[in-house]
């Protein structure tokens, strides 16, 4: 099933019935722009607290009689307004904004409906651990960190234990566990045994500071 099929299937969840108009009223570009912004806000409200990521591809349904009014120039203007909205809200987009407009006579004249695919249909998450100017992508499962070659990520730091801590990732959520280290493992200043990590968490172990991030990797939006 392609992106647009998914969007159309779930479009009722992001309906923007913006104005109670008479059927003879014409749909205005500003109303479509607001509808897309509303759909984006709905997606943001469903995002992870530490990952305000929103879709970039939106499906707009309008009445057949109004489709021809939405020229590429008008859609470009709407796109500009949507990009400004995303920037003002500090949203992270899954890609460059794309607007797809279709006719649907189930939509009354003067109204529109906007839907988008779920963010998880558009991206995959890649956890990374950064320190000393280096960045390491973490695998699904567990990744150990320490000063010894036994650790999967080796750090030249005599303050670390041989295998100091490990990070587990299940495809969506990451957690850190101290491996009975001598000097302890700290996340955002707090000594931990086990803890779920958030994107942007700061990890301190030995004399080394690490930064944990969840990066969004764009996926396929169409078949």
Beta strands, then each sheet from edge to edge (+ up, - down):
strand 1: 53-54
strand 2: 57-62
strand 3: 92-93
strand 4: 98-103
strand 5: 112-116
strand 6: 123-131
strand 7: 134-137
strand 8: 141-146
strand 9: 153-154
strand 10: 165-169
strand 11: 174-178
strand 12: 185-187
strand 13: 190-192
strand 14: 194-196
strand 15: 202-205
strand 16: 208-218
sheet 1: 1+ 3+
sheet 2: 4+ 2+ 5-
sheet 3: 7+ 6- 16+ 15- 12+ 13-
sheet 4: 9+ 8+ 10- 11+ 14-
end
